[in-house]
């Protein structure tokens, strides 16, 4: 069985979890068309249109595909870009990054470590203390209040 170490915010522990691998048809059945387009096909939602860009509730943002804990509300800030922006992930274990040179740009793509869902991109123009801005699509997230 293919596993990955994932941090679970509720228990505060790191544990091995089976990777979430589904066929394209299974993902299409599980996700909304917009979530599929963004998370499975690497799309981007238009700025200021996503459900969570101005969301203020306390809680945790999870992967829309596999429910992995991704970002805590305490790390969210208003970047003015129109997408939910975070200073840091819930754990570096729960995400992975890849070089993204699509569309003539040199960016760093952010993916879910468990299911490889496209989440968005990370930039080095964020606030202290990390200096990072994780610019994440609302369509790739589900929110759970604390």
C-alpha positions, 0 to 999 in steps of 0.5 A: 500500500502506498502511504504518505505521512500526514499531520492531523490537526485534531489530534496533533499527530503525524501518521501514515495515511494511504494515498488517495488515488481515484480514476478520472471518472471517480473524481468526476462523480465525487467533485463538482464540475468546478472543483474537478476543473481546478483540483484535478485539471489544474485550473484557476477560479477567477479572482474574488469569486471563490467562496473563501476569499473573504471568509473570516470564520475560525477553523481549518481548510481541508482538501476538497478531494481527500479531506487532508488538513491544509491550512488553519484560519489563523494563517489566513490574511487578506492579500487583496488578490481575490484568492484565499491567502495563507502565510503557511500550511497546517504542516509542510507534510500535507502539501508538496510543491512543483515548479510550474512554467505554464503560461510563460510564467515561473511559479511554484505550484502547491498540491495536496500531498495525499491526493495530488490535488492542485491547490494554487501557488506559493509566492515569496511576497507574503507577510512576516514571519514566513514571507510566503503567500500561499494563494489557494483556490476556494474550489480546492478547499472545504472549510470546517469550523472549530 
